[in-house]
């Protein structure tokens, strides 16, 4: 019997006698019969994908990798059994027409996927994907000539698809020009998905995504194509895996974001399937040497095994790398300006441990025109809660010295211990100081194992 990759979820709001209700009942009966009779098991939901890659923007706005990214995603969807349409360097009219055709193809139900690679921006809380042949941008022209992402959400919501996905690898880190940065906030804003829909962004709301090295793929798309092909991983876990890989490969510069209202389990590659291999060569992940990362059993092919927590990239940093990272953040904190503050704050709020720790240093040292130890504690704590050794050590120092919090040496010791366990040299020294205090004999006792074998 063929493995079915998605289970339709009828809407409880359907009215008896309506065409929507009848369609869902008929589709549900087909799925039920497929589970009871082998002859009907070959009836699987229609899976359709629309892939758009816009690269040939004018001047410096041209993108190096969206063409390759779109081809990679088209190949991936085709390998997974999707009827796939690939469009490249298209204008607004072609985008509207293609999304309409995708929605029309879902009248009988099934799975619909839209992937876009290119430039995007937000204006007054609305997201726009940028087509080709745009004149110099103004706020009015963005509304009139760019493609509103809400249009795609509305069309797929009303299409009849049981599962619909919108995947946006936009807001690349190349300025669009024509006053692009002056139009509104950077990046895209969070949009609420319709029922049965997943919306995935290459980066968190208000942030910019990386285009990747020229001639390769963007960090998000390469991680997504790789993860979609792994068998037995639910779609929610696919994007969790993508987020982890992108954070590692970009050293927290980019953190994908997903909003979903999917009900039930959906698999790009069902359990028991062989991993899908493509001819396209993906860039290998850059992993720090030394420590090894434990992957969840589900990623090794056992969908029923308990998951093992994965270490983030910054938890795998070697001692020398931690020391260098601190020096770099300290320099950045001294040079921060008020103009830099909003962008750095957005990155910190999205979970970027480097931005969080840099802000903490800047507020502690008074680099942003004023000193605020409570704000420094806030950002150090945010980094420490994610397991970043430098953030743990800095927060421990705040407790040890009583800056921004009540002095509490006992509270500092566990923080120093965690950072020291990661190999951070400064934390090891702070741990000795916190434990020994001003007692010379305690210092001798604690240092003895360093110089003498037990």
C-alpha positions as a Markdown table, in Angstrom:
| # | Residue | x | y | z |
|---|---|---|---|---|
| 1 | Unk | 0.0 | 0.0 | 0.0 |
| 2 | Unk | 1.4 | 3.4 | -0.9 |
| 3 | Unk | 2.3 | 5.7 | 2.0 |
| 4 | Unk | 0.0 | 8.8 | 2.0 |
| 5 | Unk | 1.9 | 12.0 | 2.8 |
| 6 | Unk | -0.8 | 14.2 | 4.1 |
| 7 | Unk | -4.1 | 13.8 | 5.9 |
| 8 | Unk | -6.9 | 16.2 | 4.9 |
| 9 | Unk | -8.6 | 18.1 | 7.8 |
| 10 | Unk | -12.2 | 19.1 | 7.0 |
| 11 | Unk | -13.2 | 22.5 | 8.3 |
| 12 | Unk | -15.8 | 22.4 | 11.1 |
| 13 | Unk | -17.4 | 25.6 | 9.7 |
| 14 | Unk | -18.6 | 23.9 | 6.5 |
| 15 | Unk | -22.4 | 24.1 | 6.1 |
| 16 | Unk | -24.3 | 21.1 | 5.1 |
| 17 | Unk | -25.3 | 21.2 | 1.5 |
| 18 | Unk | -22.6 | 23.6 | 0.4 |
| 19 | Unk | -20.2 | 22.7 | -2.4 |
| 20 | Unk | -17.2 | 23.0 | 0.0 |
| 21 | Unk | -18.8 | 20.5 | 2.4 |
| 22 | Unk | -19.5 | 18.0 | -0.4 |
| 23 | Unk | -16.0 | 18.3 | -1.8 |
| 24 | Unk | -14.5 | 17.6 | 1.6 |
| 25 | Unk | -16.8 | 14.7 | 2.3 |
| 26 | Unk | -15.9 | 13.1 | -1.1 |
| 27 | Unk | -12.2 | 13.7 | -0.6 |
| 28 | Unk | -12.4 | 12.2 | 2.9 |
| 29 | Unk | -14.2 | 9.1 | 1.5 |
| 30 | Unk | -11.5 | 8.6 | -1.0 |
| 31 | Unk | -8.9 | 8.7 | 1.8 |
| 32 | Unk | -10.9 | 6.3 | 3.9 |
| 33 | Unk | -11.3 | 3.8 | 1.0 |
| 34 | Unk | -7.6 | 4.1 | 0.3 |
| 35 | Unk | -6.9 | 2.8 | 3.7 |
| 36 | Unk | -9.2 | -0.2 | 3.3 |
| 37 | Unk | -8.6 | -1.4 | -0.3 |
| 38 | Unk | -5.2 | -1.7 | -2.0 |
| 39 | Unk | -6.7 | -0.9 | -5.4 |
| 40 | Unk | -7.7 | 2.5 | -4.2 |
| 41 | Unk | -4.4 | 3.1 | -2.3 |
| 42 | Unk | -2.8 | 4.4 | -5.4 |
| 43 | Unk | -5.1 | 7.5 | -5.3 |
| 44 | Unk | -3.0 | 10.1 | -3.6 |
| 45 | Unk | -3.7 | 13.8 | -3.2 |
| 46 | Unk | -2.6 | 16.1 | -6.0 |
| 47 | Unk | 0.6 | 17.9 | -5.1 |
| 48 | Unk | 1.4 | 21.1 | -7.1 |
| 49 | Unk | 4.3 | 23.5 | -6.6 |
| 50 | Unk | 5.0 | 27.0 | -8.1 |
| 51 | Unk | 8.6 | 28.1 | -7.9 |
| 52 | Unk | 9.5 | 31.7 | -8.7 |
| 53 | Unk | 13.1 | 33.0 | -8.8 |
| 54 | Unk | 13.7 | 36.7 | -9.5 |
| 55 | Unk | 17.4 | 37.6 | -9.9 |
| 56 | Unk | 17.9 | 40.2 | -12.7 |
| 57 | Unk | 17.1 | 43.3 | -10.6 |
| 58 | Unk | 18.9 | 46.4 | -11.8 |
| 59 | Unk | 22.4 | 47.5 | -10.7 |
| 60 | Unk | 23.6 | 46.5 | -7.3 |
| 61 | Unk | 20.2 | 45.0 | -6.5 |
| 62 | Unk | 20.9 | 42.0 | -8.8 |
| 63 | Unk | 21.0 | 38.7 | -6.9 |
| 64 | Unk | 23.7 | 36.1 | -7.5 |
| 65 | Unk | 21.9 | 33.0 | -6.3 |
| 66 | Unk | 18.2 | 33.2 | -6.7 |
| 67 | Unk | 18.3 | 31.5 | -10.1 |
| 68 | Unk | 20.2 | 28.5 | -8.7 |
| 69 | Unk | 18.0 | 28.5 | -5.6 |
| 70 | Unk | 14.8 | 28.4 | -7.7 |
| 71 | Unk | 16.1 | 25.6 | -9.8 |
| 72 | Unk | 17.1 | 23.6 | -6.7 |
| 73 | Unk | 13.7 | 24.0 | -5.2 |
| 74 | Unk | 12.0 | 23.0 | -8.5 |
| 75 | Unk | 14.2 | 19.9 | -8.7 |
| 76 | Unk | 13.4 | 19.1 | -5.1 |
| 77 | Unk | 9.6 | 19.4 | -5.5 |
| 78 | Unk | 9.7 | 17.3 | -8.6 |
| 79 | Unk | 11.7 | 14.6 | -6.9 |
| 80 | Unk | 9.0 | 14.6 | -4.1 |
| 81 | Unk | 6.2 | 14.1 | -6.7 |
| 82 | Unk | 5.0 | 17.6 | -7.1 |
| 83 | Unk | 3.7 | 18.9 | -10.4 |
| 84 | Unk | 6.1 | 21.8 | -10.6 |
| 85 | Unk | 6.2 | 25.1 | -12.5 |
| 86 | Unk | 9.4 | 27.1 | -12.5 |
| 87 | Unk | 9.3 | 30.8 | -13.4 |
| 88 | Unk | 12.3 | 33.1 | -13.5 |
| 89 | Unk | 12.7 | 36.9 | -13.7 |
| 90 | Unk | 8.9 | 37.5 | -14.1 |
| 91 | Unk | 6.9 | 40.7 | -13.7 |
| 92 | Unk | 3.9 | 41.4 | -11.5 |
| 93 | Unk | 1.3 | 40.3 | -14.1 |
| 94 | Unk | 3.0 | 36.9 | -14.6 |
| 95 | Unk | 3.2 | 36.4 | -10.8 |
| 96 | Unk | -0.5 | 37.1 | -10.3 |
| 97 | Unk | -1.4 | 34.8 | -13.2 |
| 98 | Unk | 0.8 | 32.0 | -11.9 |
| 99 | Unk | -0.6 | 32.1 | -8.4 |
| 100 | Unk | -4.1 | 32.1 | -9.8 |
| 101 | Unk | -3.4 | 29.0 | -11.8 |
| 102 | Unk | -1.9 | 27.3 | -8.8 |
| 103 | Unk | -5.1 | 28.1 | -6.8 |
| 104 | Unk | -7.4 | 27.0 | -9.6 |
| 105 | Unk | -5.6 | 23.6 | -9.7 |
| 106 | Unk | -6.6 | 22.9 | -6.1 |
| 107 | Unk | -10.3 | 22.9 | -6.6 |
| 108 | Unk | -10.4 | 19.1 | -5.9 |
| 109 | Unk | -8.1 | 19.4 | -2.9 |
| 110 | Unk | -4.5 | 18.4 | -2.5 |
| 111 | Unk | -1.3 | 20.1 | -1.5 |
| 112 | Unk | -0.2 | 23.5 | -2.9 |
| 113 | Unk | 3.3 | 25.0 | -2.4 |
| 114 | Unk | 4.5 | 28.4 | -3.5 |
| 115 | Unk | 8.2 | 29.2 | -3.2 |
| 116 | Unk | 9.7 | 32.7 | -4.0 |
| 117 | Unk | 13.3 | 33.7 | -4.1 |
| 118 | Unk | 14.2 | 37.4 | -4.7 |
| 119 | Unk | 13.8 | 40.8 | -3.1 |
| 120 | Unk | 11.0 | 41.6 | -0.7 |
| 121 | Unk | 10.0 | 44.5 | 1.6 |
| 122 | Unk | 7.3 | 45.7 | 3.9 |
| 123 | Unk | 5.3 | 48.8 | 3.8 |
| 124 | Unk | 2.8 | 49.9 | 6.4 |
| 125 | Unk | 2.6 | 46.4 | 7.8 |
| 126 | Unk | 2.1 | 44.7 | 4.4 |
| 127 | Unk | 4.6 | 42.4 | 2.7 |
| 128 | Unk | 5.5 | 42.8 | -1.0 |
| 129 | Unk | 7.6 | 40.6 | -3.3 |
| 130 | Unk | 9.4 | 42.5 | -6.0 |
| 131 | Unk | 8.9 | 41.5 | -9.6 |
| 132 | Unk | 10.9 | 42.5 | -12.6 |
| 133 | Unk | 10.6 | 45.8 | -14.5 |
| 134 | Unk | 9.8 | 48.0 | -11.6 |
| 135 | Unk | 10.4 | 51.8 | -11.9 |
| 136 | Unk | 12.2 | 53.7 | -9.1 |
| 137 | Unk | 10.3 | 52.8 | -6.0 |
| 138 | Unk | 8.0 | 55.1 | -4.1 |
| 139 | Unk | 5.4 | 54.1 | -1.5 |
| 140 | Unk | 2.6 | 54.4 | -4.1 |
| 141 | Unk | 4.5 | 52.4 | -6.7 |
| 142 | Unk | 5.2 | 49.7 | -4.2 |
| 143 | Unk | 1.5 | 49.3 | -3.6 |
| 144 | Unk | 0.7 | 49.5 | -7.3 |
| 145 | Unk | 3.5 | 47.6 | -9.0 |
| 146 | Unk | 4.9 | 45.1 | -6.4 |
| 147 | Unk | 3.3 | 41.8 | -5.7 |
| 148 | Unk | 1.4 | 41.7 | -2.3 |
| 149 | Unk | 2.1 | 38.5 | -0.4 |
| 150 | Unk | -1.4 | 38.7 | 1.1 |
| 151 | Unk | -2.8 | 38.1 | -2.4 |
| 152 | Unk | -1.1 | 34.6 | -2.4 |
| 153 | Unk | -2.4 | 33.9 | 1.1 |
| 154 | Unk | -6.0 | 34.8 | 0.0 |
| 155 | Unk | -5.9 | 32.8 | -3.2 |
| 156 | Unk | -4.6 | 29.6 | -1.5 |
| 157 | Unk | -6.9 | 30.0 | 1.4 |
| 158 | Unk | -9.9 | 29.9 | -1.0 |
| 159 | Unk | -8.4 | 27.3 | -3.3 |
| 160 | Unk | -9.7 | 24.1 | -1.8 |
| 161 | Unk | -6.2 | 22.8 | -0.9 |
| 162 | Unk | -6.1 | 20.7 | 2.2 |
| 163 | Unk | -2.5 | 21.8 | 2.8 |
| 164 | Unk | -0.9 | 24.9 | 1.4 |
| 165 | Unk | 2.6 | 26.3 | 2.0 |
| 166 | Unk | 4.1 | 29.7 | 1.1 |
| 167 | Unk | 7.9 | 29.7 | 1.4 |
| 168 | Unk | 9.7 | 33.1 | 1.0 |
| 169 | Unk | 13.4 | 33.4 | 0.7 |
| 170 | Unk | 13.4 | 37.2 | 0.3 |
| 171 | Unk | 14.9 | 40.3 | 1.9 |
| 172 | Unk | 18.4 | 39.3 | 0.6 |
| 173 | Unk | 21.2 | 41.4 | 1.9 |
| 174 | Unk | 21.8 | 43.5 | -1.2 |
| 175 | Unk | 20.2 | 47.0 | -1.2 |
| 176 | Unk | 17.5 | 47.4 | -3.8 |
| 177 | Unk | 18.4 | 51.0 | -4.4 |
| 178 | Unk | 15.9 | 53.6 | -5.5 |
| 179 | Unk | 15.3 | 54.6 | -1.8 |
| 180 | Unk | 14.5 | 51.0 | -0.9 |
| 181 | Unk | 15.8 | 51.3 | 2.7 |
| 182 | Unk | 13.9 | 54.6 | 3.2 |
| 183 | Unk | 10.5 | 53.1 | 2.4 |
| 184 | Unk | 9.9 | 51.2 | 5.7 |
| 185 | Unk | 11.4 | 48.8 | 8.1 |
| 186 | Unk | 13.8 | 46.2 | 6.8 |
| 187 | Unk | 12.7 | 42.7 | 6.1 |
| 188 | Unk | 9.2 | 41.4 | 6.1 |
| 189 | Unk | 6.5 | 41.6 | 8.8 |
| 190 | Unk | 4.8 | 38.5 | 10.3 |
| 191 | Unk | 1.5 | 37.5 | 8.6 |
| 192 | Unk | -1.1 | 35.2 | 10.0 |
| 193 | Unk | -1.5 | 32.0 | 7.9 |
| 194 | Unk | -5.0 | 30.8 | 6.8 |
| 195 | Unk | -6.4 | 27.6 | 8.1 |
| 196 | Unk | -4.4 | 24.6 | 6.8 |
| 197 | Unk | -1.5 | 26.9 | 5.7 |
| 198 | Unk | 2.2 | 27.2 | 6.6 |
| 199 | Unk | 4.2 | 30.4 | 5.9 |
| 200 | Unk | 8.0 | 30.1 | 6.1 |
| 201 | Unk | 10.4 | 33.1 | 5.9 |
| 202 | Unk | 14.1 | 32.8 | 5.3 |
| 203 | Unk | 14.7 | 35.1 | 8.3 |
| 204 | Unk | 12.8 | 36.5 | 11.3 |
| 205 | Unk | 10.4 | 39.5 | 10.8 |
| 206 | Unk | 12.3 | 42.8 | 10.4 |
| 207 | Unk | 15.6 | 41.1 | 9.5 |
| 208 | Unk | 17.6 | 40.6 | 6.3 |
| 209 | Unk | 18.5 | 37.3 | 4.8 |
| 210 | Unk | 21.8 | 36.3 | 3.3 |
| 211 | Unk | 22.2 | 35.6 | -0.4 |
| 212 | Unk | 25.1 | 33.2 | 0.1 |
| 213 | Unk | 28.4 | 33.1 | -1.8 |
| 214 | Unk | 28.1 | 33.8 | -5.5 |
| 215 | Unk | 27.6 | 30.6 | -7.4 |
| 216 | Unk | 26.2 | 28.6 | -4.5 |
| 217 | Unk | 22.8 | 28.6 | -2.8 |
| 218 | Unk | 21.3 | 30.8 | 0.0 |
| 219 | Unk | 21.7 | 29.3 | 3.5 |
| 220 | Unk | 18.0 | 29.0 | 3.9 |
| 221 | Unk | 17.2 | 27.3 | 0.5 |
| 222 | Unk | 20.1 | 24.8 | 0.7 |
| 223 | Unk | 19.1 | 23.8 | 4.3 |
| 224 | Unk | 15.4 | 23.5 | 3.2 |
| 225 | Unk | 16.1 | 21.4 | 0.1 |
| 226 | Unk | 18.3 | 19.1 | 2.1 |
| 227 | Unk | 15.8 | 18.7 | 5.0 |
| 228 | Unk | 12.8 | 18.1 | 2.8 |
| 229 | Unk | 14.4 | 15.0 | 1.3 |
| 230 | Unk | 14.9 | 13.3 | 4.7 |
| 231 | Unk | 12.3 | 10.6 | 5.3 |
| 232 | Unk | 10.0 | 10.5 | 8.3 |
| 233 | Unk | 10.3 | 14.2 | 9.4 |
| 234 | Unk | 7.1 | 16.1 | 10.0 |
| 235 | Unk | 6.9 | 19.4 | 8.2 |
| 236 | Unk | 7.1 | 21.3 | 11.5 |
| 237 | Unk | 10.3 | 19.4 | 12.4 |
| 238 | Unk | 11.7 | 20.0 | 8.9 |
| 239 | Unk | 11.6 | 23.8 | 9.5 |
| 240 | Unk | 13.0 | 23.4 | 13.0 |
| 241 | Unk | 15.9 | 21.5 | 11.4 |
| 242 | Unk | 16.2 | 24.3 | 8.8 |
| 243 | Unk | 16.3 | 26.9 | 11.5 |
| 244 | Unk | 19.0 | 25.1 | 13.4 |
| 245 | Unk | 21.1 | 24.6 | 10.2 |
| 246 | Unk | 20.8 | 28.2 | 9.1 |
| 247 | Unk | 21.7 | 29.6 | 12.5 |
| 248 | Unk | 24.8 | 27.4 | 12.5 |
| 249 | Unk | 25.9 | 28.1 | 9.0 |
| 250 | Unk | 25.4 | 31.9 | 9.3 |
| 251 | Unk | 26.6 | 32.0 | 12.9 |
| 252 | Unk | 23.3 | 33.4 | 14.0 |
| 253 | Unk | 23.2 | 36.2 | 11.4 |
| 254 | Unk | 20.0 | 34.6 | 10.0 |
| 255 | Unk | 17.2 | 32.8 | 11.8 |
| 256 | Unk | 14.3 | 31.4 | 9.7 |
| 257 | Unk | 10.8 | 32.0 | 11.0 |
| 258 | Unk | 7.6 | 29.9 | 10.5 |
| 259 | Unk | 3.9 | 30.5 | 11.2 |
| 260 | Unk | 1.6 | 27.5 | 10.8 |
| 261 | Unk | -2.0 | 26.6 | 11.2 |
| 262 | Unk | -1.6 | 23.0 | 9.8 |
| 263 | Unk | -3.6 | 20.4 | 11.5 |
| 264 | Unk | -2.4 | 16.8 | 11.7 |
| 265 | Unk | 0.9 | 15.4 | 10.4 |
| 266 | Unk | 2.3 | 16.2 | 7.0 |
| 267 | Unk | 5.5 | 14.8 | 5.5 |
| 268 | Unk | 7.5 | 16.0 | 2.5 |
| 269 | Unk | 9.0 | 12.5 | 2.5 |
| 270 | Unk | 6.9 | 9.9 | 4.3 |
| 271 | Unk | 8.3 | 7.5 | 6.9 |
| 272 | Unk | 9.9 | 4.4 | 5.4 |
| 273 | Unk | 10.9 | 6.2 | 2.2 |
| 274 | Unk | 14.4 | 6.2 | 0.9 |
| 275 | Unk | 16.1 | 9.6 | 1.2 |
| 276 | Unk | 15.6 | 11.6 | -2.0 |
| 277 | Unk | 18.9 | 12.4 | -3.8 |
| 278 | Unk | 19.4 | 15.2 | -6.3 |
| 279 | Unk | 22.1 | 15.9 | -8.8 |
| 280 | Unk | 22.6 | 19.4 | -7.4 |
| 281 | Unk | 25.5 | 19.5 | -5.0 |
| 282 | Unk | 24.7 | 21.4 | -1.8 |
| 283 | Unk | 27.4 | 23.2 | 0.2 |
| 284 | Unk | 28.5 | 21.2 | 3.1 |
| 285 | Unk | 27.7 | 22.6 | 6.6 |
| 286 | Unk | 30.6 | 24.2 | 8.3 |
| 287 | Unk | 30.9 | 22.5 | 11.6 |
| 288 | Unk | 33.4 | 23.5 | 14.3 |
| 289 | Unk | 36.1 | 20.8 | 14.9 |
| 290 | Unk | 36.4 | 19.0 | 18.2 |
| 291 | Unk | 33.0 | 18.4 | 19.7 |
| 292 | Unk | 30.4 | 16.3 | 18.0 |
| 293 | Unk | 26.7 | 17.1 | 17.6 |
| 294 | Unk | 24.0 | 14.6 | 18.5 |
| 295 | Unk | 21.3 | 14.4 | 15.9 |
| 296 | Unk | 17.8 | 13.3 | 16.8 |
| 297 | Unk | 17.1 | 9.7 | 16.0 |
| 298 | Unk | 14.3 | 10.8 | 13.6 |
| 299 | Unk | 17.0 | 12.4 | 11.4 |
| 300 | Unk | 18.9 | 9.1 | 11.3 |
| 301 | Unk | 15.8 | 7.2 | 10.0 |
| 302 | Unk | 14.1 | 6.2 | 13.3 |
| 303 | Unk | 10.8 | 8.2 | 13.4 |
| 304 | Unk | 9.7 | 6.6 | 16.7 |
| 305 | Unk | 12.9 | 7.1 | 18.7 |
| 306 | Unk | 13.0 | 9.9 | 21.3 |
| 307 | Unk | 14.6 | 13.1 | 20.1 |
| 308 | Unk | 18.0 | 14.1 | 21.4 |
| 309 | Unk | 18.6 | 17.8 | 21.9 |
| 310 | Unk | 21.0 | 19.3 | 19.3 |
| 311 | Unk | 23.7 | 21.8 | 20.2 |
| 312 | Unk | 23.6 | 25.1 | 18.5 |
| 313 | Unk | 26.7 | 26.4 | 16.6 |
| 314 | Unk | 27.8 | 28.7 | 19.4 |
| 315 | Unk | 27.7 | 25.8 | 21.9 |
| 316 | Unk | 30.3 | 24.0 | 19.8 |
| 317 | Unk | 32.8 | 26.9 | 19.7 |
| 318 | Unk | 36.3 | 26.1 | 20.9 |
| 319 | Unk | 38.0 | 28.1 | 23.7 |
| 320 | Unk | 40.1 | 30.2 | 21.3 |
| 321 | Unk | 37.0 | 31.0 | 19.2 |
| 322 | Unk | 35.1 | 32.1 | 22.3 |
| 323 | Unk | 38.0 | 34.4 | 23.3 |
| 324 | Unk | 38.2 | 35.9 | 19.8 |
| 325 | Unk | 34.4 | 36.3 | 19.6 |
| 326 | Unk | 34.4 | 38.3 | 22.9 |
| 327 | Unk | 37.2 | 40.6 | 21.6 |
| 328 | Unk | 35.2 | 41.2 | 18.4 |
| 329 | Unk | 32.0 | 41.9 | 20.3 |
| 330 | Unk | 33.8 | 44.3 | 22.7 |
| 331 | Unk | 35.1 | 46.3 | 19.8 |
| 332 | Unk | 31.6 | 46.4 | 18.2 |
| 333 | Unk | 30.1 | 47.5 | 21.5 |
| 334 | Unk | 32.5 | 50.4 | 21.7 |
| 335 | Unk | 31.8 | 51.6 | 18.2 |
| 336 | Unk | 28.0 | 51.3 | 18.3 |
| 337 | Unk | 26.0 | 54.4 | 17.4 |
| 338 | Unk | 22.4 | 55.4 | 17.9 |
| 339 | Unk | 21.8 | 54.8 | 14.2 |
| 340 | Unk | 23.0 | 51.2 | 14.7 |
| 341 | Unk | 20.9 | 50.6 | 17.8 |
| 342 | Unk | 17.5 | 49.8 | 16.1 |
| 343 | Unk | 18.9 | 47.2 | 13.7 |
| 344 | Unk | 21.1 | 45.6 | 16.4 |
| 345 | Unk | 18.1 | 45.5 | 18.8 |
| 346 | Unk | 15.9 | 43.8 | 16.2 |
| 347 | Unk | 18.6 | 41.1 | 15.7 |
| 348 | Unk | 18.9 | 40.6 | 19.4 |
| 349 | Unk | 15.1 | 40.3 | 19.8 |
| 350 | Unk | 15.0 | 37.6 | 17.1 |
| 351 | Unk | 17.4 | 35.5 | 19.2 |
| 352 | Unk | 20.8 | 36.4 | 17.8 |
| 353 | Unk | 23.2 | 35.7 | 20.7 |
| 354 | Unk | 26.0 | 37.8 | 19.2 |
| 355 | Unk | 23.7 | 40.8 | 19.0 |
| 356 | Unk | 22.3 | 40.1 | 22.5 |
| 357 | Unk | 25.8 | 40.0 | 24.1 |
| 358 | Unk | 27.0 | 43.0 | 22.1 |
| 359 | Unk | 24.1 | 45.1 | 23.4 |
| 360 | Unk | 24.8 | 43.9 | 26.9 |
| 361 | Unk | 28.4 | 45.0 | 26.6 |
| 362 | Unk | 27.4 | 48.4 | 25.1 |
| 363 | Unk | 24.9 | 49.1 | 27.9 |
| 364 | Unk | 27.2 | 47.9 | 30.6 |
| 365 | Unk | 30.1 | 50.0 | 29.3 |
| 366 | Unk | 28.0 | 53.1 | 28.5 |
| 367 | Unk | 28.9 | 52.9 | 24.8 |
| 368 | Unk | 25.4 | 54.1 | 23.7 |
| 369 | Unk | 25.7 | 57.6 | 25.2 |
| 370 | Unk | 24.4 | 56.2 | 28.5 |
| 371 | Unk | 25.0 | 53.3 | 30.9 |
| 372 | Unk | 22.2 | 50.9 | 31.9 |
| 373 | Unk | 23.2 | 47.9 | 33.9 |
| 374 | Unk | 19.6 | 46.6 | 34.1 |
| 375 | Unk | 19.5 | 46.6 | 30.3 |
| 376 | Unk | 22.9 | 44.9 | 30.2 |
| 377 | Unk | 21.6 | 42.2 | 32.5 |
| 378 | Unk | 18.5 | 41.7 | 30.3 |
| 379 | Unk | 20.6 | 41.0 | 27.2 |
| 380 | Unk | 23.2 | 38.9 | 28.9 |
| 381 | Unk | 20.4 | 36.8 | 30.4 |
| 382 | Unk | 18.8 | 36.4 | 26.9 |
| 383 | Unk | 22.1 | 35.0 | 25.6 |
| 384 | Unk | 22.8 | 32.9 | 28.7 |
| 385 | Unk | 19.4 | 31.3 | 28.4 |
| 386 | Unk | 20.3 | 30.0 | 25.0 |
| 387 | Unk | 23.5 | 28.4 | 26.3 |
| 388 | Unk | 26.0 | 31.0 | 25.0 |
| 389 | Unk | 29.1 | 30.7 | 27.1 |
| 390 | Unk | 30.1 | 34.4 | 26.8 |
| 391 | Unk | 26.6 | 35.5 | 27.8 |
| 392 | Unk | 26.7 | 33.1 | 30.8 |
| 393 | Unk | 30.0 | 34.5 | 32.0 |
| 394 | Unk | 29.0 | 38.1 | 31.6 |
| 395 | Unk | 25.7 | 37.5 | 33.5 |
| 396 | Unk | 27.7 | 35.7 | 36.2 |
| 397 | Unk | 29.9 | 38.8 | 36.5 |
| 398 | Unk | 26.9 | 41.0 | 36.9 |
| 399 | Unk | 25.6 | 38.9 | 39.8 |
| 400 | Unk | 29.1 | 38.6 | 41.3 |
| 401 | Unk | 29.7 | 42.4 | 41.3 |
| 402 | Unk | 26.0 | 43.4 | 41.9 |
| 403 | Unk | 25.6 | 45.4 | 38.8 |
| 404 | Unk | 22.0 | 45.8 | 37.6 |
| 405 | Unk | 21.0 | 43.1 | 40.1 |
| 406 | Unk | 21.5 | 42.5 | 43.8 |
| 407 | Unk | 25.0 | 41.1 | 44.6 |
| 408 | Unk | 24.7 | 37.3 | 44.7 |
| 409 | Unk | 27.9 | 35.4 | 44.5 |
| 410 | Unk | 26.0 | 32.1 | 44.9 |
| 411 | Unk | 24.0 | 32.9 | 41.8 |
| 412 | Unk | 27.1 | 33.7 | 39.8 |
| 413 | Unk | 28.8 | 30.3 | 40.4 |
| 414 | Unk | 26.4 | 28.1 | 38.3 |
| 415 | Unk | 26.7 | 30.6 | 35.4 |
| 416 | Unk | 30.6 | 30.5 | 35.6 |
| 417 | Unk | 30.5 | 26.7 | 35.8 |
| 418 | Unk | 28.4 | 26.4 | 32.6 |
| 419 | Unk | 30.7 | 28.8 | 30.7 |
| 420 | Unk | 33.8 | 27.1 | 32.1 |
| 421 | Unk | 32.5 | 23.7 | 31.0 |
| 422 | Unk | 32.3 | 25.1 | 27.5 |
| 423 | Unk | 36.1 | 25.8 | 27.7 |
| 424 | Unk | 35.8 | 29.6 | 28.1 |
| 425 | Unk | 39.0 | 30.6 | 29.9 |
| 426 | Unk | 37.8 | 33.8 | 31.5 |
| 427 | Unk | 34.9 | 31.9 | 33.0 |
| 428 | Unk | 37.3 | 29.4 | 34.6 |
| 429 | Unk | 39.2 | 32.2 | 36.3 |
| 430 | Unk | 36.0 | 33.9 | 37.4 |
| 431 | Unk | 34.8 | 30.5 | 38.8 |
| 432 | Unk | 38.0 | 30.2 | 40.9 |
| 433 | Unk | 37.5 | 33.8 | 42.1 |
| 434 | Unk | 33.9 | 33.2 | 43.1 |
| 435 | Unk | 34.6 | 30.0 | 44.9 |
| 436 | Unk | 37.8 | 31.1 | 46.7 |
| 437 | Unk | 37.1 | 34.7 | 47.4 |
| 438 | Unk | 39.9 | 36.2 | 49.5 |
| 439 | Unk | 40.9 | 33.0 | 51.2 |
| 440 | Unk | 44.5 | 32.1 | 50.3 |
| 441 | Unk | 44.1 | 28.5 | 51.5 |
| 442 | Unk | 41.0 | 28.0 | 49.3 |
| 443 | Unk | 42.9 | 29.3 | 46.3 |
| 444 | Unk | 45.7 | 26.7 | 47.0 |
| 445 | Unk | 43.1 | 24.0 | 47.3 |
| 446 | Unk | 41.3 | 24.9 | 44.1 |
| 447 | Unk | 44.5 | 25.4 | 42.1 |
| 448 | Unk | 46.2 | 22.2 | 43.3 |
| 449 | Unk | 44.5 | 20.0 | 40.7 |
| 450 | Unk | 45.7 | 22.4 | 38.0 |
| 451 | Unk | 49.4 | 21.8 | 38.8 |
| 452 | Unk | 49.5 | 18.4 | 40.4 |
| 453 | Unk | 47.9 | 15.1 | 39.6 |
| 454 | Unk | 45.4 | 13.8 | 42.1 |
